[in-house]
Every structure is written in C-alpha cells, then in structure tokens.
Amino acid sequence: MTTILQFIGVLAALIILHELGHFLACRLFGVDVEEFGIGFPPRLTKLFEAGGTEYTLNWLPLGGFVRPKGENDPEIEDGLAAASPWVRIGVLFAGPMLNLLAAVLIYAVIFTQLGVPVTDTVKILEIAPDSPAQQAGLQAEDVIREVNQVPVNSSSVLREEIYANLGEEVTLAYQRGEEVEKVSLVPRADPPEGQGAIGIVMTNPVRDVNILQALPRGAASTARHSVAVLSLPAQLIRDGFSGDAGRPVGYKGMYDVYQGATEQELVPGTSSFVNVLFFVAAITVSLGILNLFPIPALDGGRILLVLPEIILGRRVSQKVKNVVNAVGFISLILLLIYINILDFTSPIQLP
C-alpha cells in the first residue's frame, strides 16, 4: 500500500507540475485563473482563494487542472481565448516546458549521485579468465594509457588498434594507482564466445560533480530522451507495433515500472533512489513531449488550432475547436482504456 501511495503521489505531482506551468504562464501574461484544481472533479473541497483563483481539492487523485478565465469564449474580455495567439501558444506550451525543465533537474541530480564518465580515459571493468589480458597480468581498475605507443583517449582507439593487430604482439601501457607499467600480449583472432580479442570489458572512470556542473549533462540527457520519445511513433509503425519496439503503458504498467525501480530492477547496480529518479525522469519527459504531439485535446493539438490565426490571420471558429477537441478527447479516452487493458492482458517485462 505504501508503494501504491508513493506511486500515486509521484504521478499526481508530475501532472500538477504540468498544470503549474500553464498557471504561471497565465500569471505572466496577465490572464486571470479562476481555478487551480488538485485532482479531477467532482470537487471535494475548496482549500482557499488567493489572487482571484480558487484552489480546490478534487476526488480523482491522478491529475490536476487549471481553468483560465474565458478559456473557450473569445467574447470574455481579458480572458485566454480573447488574448493574442502568441499568448495562447505561450500558455499552452508552458505546461510541457515545465515538465522538461523538471527532467533537466532530475537528470542533473542523477549525475550528482552517479558521477559523469570521463570519456577520454579507458578503464578495465572486467577481465575474462585465461585471456591474454589476464595472462599478461592486467587487472580490473587498470587504466589503459597507450597501445603500441598510440595514446588511448577513447575505447574506439584501443579497439581499433587491437583488432588491427590480431595474432601479433601489441604493447599496452597501463596505470595502476600512481604507477605506469607496460605489458605485451597477443590479441586472439578467434576468441571464445562472449569475449573480445584480449578478454577485457572496457568502461570509463567517473568523476564527481556538483549540481551546477551536472545541469548541462541533465539538459543533454533530457534532449536525447525527448528525441527518443518523438521518434517512438515512427519506430512503432516501422516495426509493425511488435513487442520489441515497445508500447505505451497505462497506470498499471507505470506502477509495475515504479515497483521495479523501488526494488532496484530498473537500473541494476544503483540505489533505489537513483532508480526512482530515472522513473520520474521518464514520466515527466513523456508527459512533456506527448502533450506537444499535434493531437486534438492535447496542448499540441490546441497549439495547432491557433497557428492559422498567425499564418493566415484568421481564427478557427470556437465551434470548430470545441468539436475537434471533444472528438480528440473521446478518442484519447478510448485509447487510454485500450492501453490500460493491455497492461493486464499483456503485462510489460522489464529488460
């Protein structure tokens, strides 16, 4: 029960964060907000009122909403629908953007926990028994500095030089502690299955960073994650929606992943704290990017309906918007029902 409550809290917090983005943008652009709801209606109670906004607690816990003044009625003066198209796009874009900014911070915290790889240094992680590396006296944690007097500043340099000299003696300079030594060995042309030519597993050492140093890494990781989410629909279509390509998951599927994170199964070898952070980062990136998809009823679909006003100078009628958004909303609900059914009929398996 504790894990379930934690999961609900995490998911609700990320959705409320999304709505907070819309709320802050409304405040920034001078659009009044009539209600900021935690959870979905029906309303449980009104918490308080401040700045003309009612803050309410609602019965359905997984979510939240912001109700700007005049959201769907351009006749209401100083309302959202009466604002300039750029203001409306800014308000719609702010929710996903706050989710992505949260992902940058979460990934940065992950890097402060795990450190960042020193990519220009190659370290031995493991050595296979009876391999040329073991016979030469190399050990795990040794840092490879040179191969045949070629400086090793990446794993690809070491690999290329080794495989260019299969069956021939090569000389490695390695650092162990403060000492630098040299050994000679012969890379195998036909190594045992699962082993490389000299029988080592390479990695990069890591260095500790503080939160400010980790922020650029967090931004880069969020960008790569966002690209992966954006490319997923095309990948699913290309792979014929096979299980290998992945699939969307509903609440049960997300809970299964969260449970795996708390049990340190999502990223083995790291703490449950880091596992949960990876889960939260995945959800907030997905929430931010998927909401920008040009699908009616989502932020991206609503932005799409504002663009004709900018490009052509003509506003799409509110009646058309209402119909499109209603159809999109119903379609999304049906899709969510289908996805949540899949969670039970075809449960996900963590890799």
N, C-alpha and C positions, 0 to 999 in steps of 0.2 A: 504493500500500500504506500509506503514511503517513496519508493521508486516511481510509482504512478503519479503521486502528487508532485514530485520533483519534475517529472516529465511535463505534466500539465502546466506547472509554473514556468518552465523554460519556454515552452511553446507559446503560452499566453504573453510572456514578456516580450518575445520577438515580434509578435503581431502588434502588441501595444506600442512597441518601438516604431514600427512602421507607421502606425496612426499618429504617433507623436511627430513624425516628420511632416505629415500633412498639416497637423495643428500648428507647428512652429512656422511653417511657410505661410499659413493663413495670417498669423500674427505679424509676420514680417511684411506681408503685402497689404496689411490693413483690412483684411476680410474678417468679419466677426465670426466666431464659432459658437453655435447655440448649444452644442452638447459634445462632451468627450466621454464616451462610454467604455467602461472596462467590462468585457464580456459582451455577448449579443443579447438583444431583447428576447423575452419581456423583461422590463425593468424590475430589479429587486428593491433598490432604494436610491435616493438621491444623496450623495455623500456631502457635497457642499456646492456653493456657487461662488465664482470669482471672475472678475473681469467680464461679466456678462455671459459666462459659459457655465452650464450645469455639468458637474462631474458626477457620473452615475455608475452604479454597480448593477450589472445585469445577470440574469440567471445562467446563461450558457457561457462557461468559463473560457473556452478556447477562442479568444479573439478580442476585438475591440473595434471601435468606430469613431469617426469624427463627423459631425453634422454641421458644415459651414452654413452660414446664413445665405438663403437664396441659392442653394446648391444647384437646383434644376429649374429655376424660374428667373430668366433674364429681366423680367419686369420689376424685380425687387431691387431697389436702389442700394448700392454698396454691397450687394450680395456677390457670391462667387460667380454665378452664371452671367452677371452683368459686368464683371471685370474684363480687362483686356485678355485676349487669347494667351499672351505671354504669361500673365499672372496665373491663369488657369493651368497652363502647362507646368509652371513652376510649382504650384501646389500639388499637382498630380505626380510630378517627378520626385518631390521631396521625400515621400514615403519610402520608395525603393532605395533612394540615395542614402537615407539614414541607415537602412539595413546593411548596405555595402560599406559604409563608414564603420559600422559596428564590426563587420568582418575584418576590416583592416586592423582594428584594435585587438580583436580576439587572436588573429594570427600573430600579431606582434607579441602578445602575452605568451603564446605558444613558443615563439623563438626565444623569449627570455627564460623559458623552462628547459628547452632542449639545446639551446645554443644554435649558432649558424655554422654551416660547413665551410671549412677553409678549402676552397675548390682548387687552389694551386698547389696543394700538398696531398700526397697519396700515402695512406697508411695501410698496413696489413691488418685485416679484421680476423681472418681465419687462415689456417694452413692445413692442407689435406695430409693425412698420414702417408708416409713413404713417398712423398712427392719430391721433385727436385729442390723445392724451396726448403722443405724440412731437412733433407739430407745435407743441404748447404748450411744449415744452422740458423736460418731465418726464424723469427718468432712473431706471434701476434703483437701488435702495437709498434712494430718497427716501422719507421718512415723511410720510404724509398726516395733517395735524393738524385741518383743518376743511374742510367742503364747504358753501358758502353760509352761512358763519358758524355752522354746526352742528358741534360738537365730534365728531370721529371717534374713538370709543372701541371700535369693533368693525368688522369688514368688512361686517357686515349694515347698519350705519348708512350707510356710504359707498355701498353698492349700492342701498339703498332711495332715497336722495336723488338719486343719478344717474338711476335709472330713473323717478323721478317727474318728471324734467325732460328727457326725450328731445326733442331738437330745439331745446332752449332753452339759453341760455348759463348755465353754472354757474361759480362761483369756488372754486378749491381753494387752501388754504394748506398748504404743504409745508415740511418741514425737510430741508435738505441740509447735513450737517456741523453747524455751530453756527448757521447762518443759517436764518431762516424767511422764505419768499417766497410770493407769490401769483401764480396764473395763472388765465386764463379759457379755457374751451373749451366746445364744443357736443357733448354725447353723441349718438351716432348711433342713430336709431330702427331702422335695418336694417344692422347691421354685417356684415362678411364672416364666412363660416362659420368657427367656431373662435375668434372674437374677441368681446369684450364691447363695451359701448356706447362706452367711451373707449379700449379697447385695452390694458388692463393686466392683469397677473396679480398678485393680492394675496397677501401672506403676513404672518406675524408675525415680528418680530425675536426672537432668543432671548437669554437671559441664562445665564451660567454658574452652576452650583450645586454645593455640596459634597454628600457622601453623606448627611449628616443632613437637609439641605434637600430632597434628592431622594426620601427614603423615603416621604413622603405621596403623592408622584406615583407612586412604584412601587406603593404599595398600591392607588391608584385604577386604575392600568393593569391590575393583576392582577385586580381586581374586574370591570372591563369585559371582560377576556379570559375570565374564568370564566363570566360571563353568556353570552358568545358560544358557548362550548363547551356549556353547559347547553341552549341553545336550538337547537343543531345537529340533534339527532334530530327535533324537530318541524319544522324547516325542510326536512330531507331528505324527510320524509313529505309535507309540503305541496307540495314541488316535484317529487314523483314520483321522487326519487332521480336527478334529472338531474345531468349533469356540472357544470352551472353552480352547483349548490348545494354542491359539494364532496363529498368522500367520505373515509372513514378510509383511512389508508395503513399499509402494513406496513414491514418493515425496509428493503426496497429503496427504497420511496417516501421514507422518512425519510432514507435515505442520499442520495438524489437532492436532497432539500431541503438537507441539510447541505453537500453538494458545491456547490450553488448559493450557499450562504451564504459558503463559503470563497472563492468566486470573485466575491463582492460582487454577486450577482444577486438576492438575496432582498430587500434594501432598497438599490436603486441609489443611488449618491452618498454612501454611508457606507463606513467602513472594514470590512475583513473581520472584524475583532474585534467590531464592533457587529453585523454580520450574524450571526455565530455566536452572540452573546448573544441576539439575537431568536429564533434557532432553539432554543436551550436553554430560553428562557422559554416558548416554545410547547409544548415537550415536557413540561416539568415541570408547567405548568398542566393540560395534557391528562391527564397521569398522575394528578395530584391529583383533578381533577374526575371523570374517568371512573371512577376507583376508588370514588367515592361513589355512583355510579348503583346503584339497588336491584336489582342483578343477582346471582343466586347465584354464589358462589365469589369475588366481589369484596368489598371491605371494606363497601361499601354494602349488598350482599345479606346479609352476615353481621350487620350492624347491624340490618337489618330483622327478622332472626330473633330478635334479642334484645328487640325492642320489646314483644312480647306479655307478656313477663315483667314489664315495667314497667307496662304498661297494664292487663293482666288478672291479674297476679300468678301467672301460670302459665308455666313454662318449656317451650319447644318441645323435644320429646324429642331426645336426641342422635342417635338412629337416623334421625329425620326430617331433622335438619340434615345428617347425613352423606350421605343420599340426594340431598337438594336441592343440596348443594354439589357432589357428584360429577356430577350431571346438568348443573349450571351450568358446571362446569369442562370437561366434554367438549364442551358447546355452544360455549364460548369458544374452545377449541382448533380446532374446526371452522370457526368464524367467522374466526379468525386465519389459518388455512390459505387460506380463500377470499380474504381481503383481500390476503394476500401473493401469491397467484396473480394478482389484479387488477393488482398492481404491475408484472407482466411483460406481461400481455395488454393492459392499458390504462394505460400509464405516465402519471404526472402531468405537467402542464405548469405551470411557474412563471408566474404572471401578469406 
